[in-house]
Amino acid sequence: MDIQINTDSSIEADAALVRQVEAMVRDTLDHYSEQITRVEVHLSDENSDEKFGANDKRCMLEARLAGHQPIAVSHQAPTLEQAVNGAAKKMKRSLASTLGRLDNR
């Protein structure tokens, strides 16, 4: 499973952030790693550096499955860590549902 991380201009993707995000995504989606070819992680700060807000950090995950349409989910939270964790959990539920339906066919 290849993980590609993208950030908007207000988030610096330093090595520590990249390692943390990759570890969170791998740990959460490990069960489906054989079916996933790539996960794209898009991190953004909805209010940018100039403003502060309750749930202004956003993580959008797009999982690409071999031979199937991509699945996308997003989650907003006060911190990037919480946004990534929330999106990864949503993706896990979505993959379980989608792949479960495909197995039943």
C-alpha positions, 0 to 999 in steps of 0.5 A: 500500500503506497501512501501519498501525502498532500498538504495545502499552503498553510501546513508544512509537511515535514518529515515528522508529520509525514511519518506520523500520518503514514503510521496512523494510516497504515495501522488503521488500514493494515487489514485491507493493505492487500486490496489497496494500491494507494492511499492519498492523504490531503491535509488542509487548514480550513481557516489558514494561519490567520484565523482559529476555529473549532474544527478547522483541520481537515483530512481527506483520504482517498483509497484506490482499490485494485479494479474498483472505483476509489473511495473517499472520506473526510474528517474535520477536527481541532488538530491534524492528528485527530483529523487523520485519525477520524478520517482513517477510522471512517475509511476503515468502516467504508472499506469494510462495507464496500469490500463486504458487499463485493464478497457477497456477490 
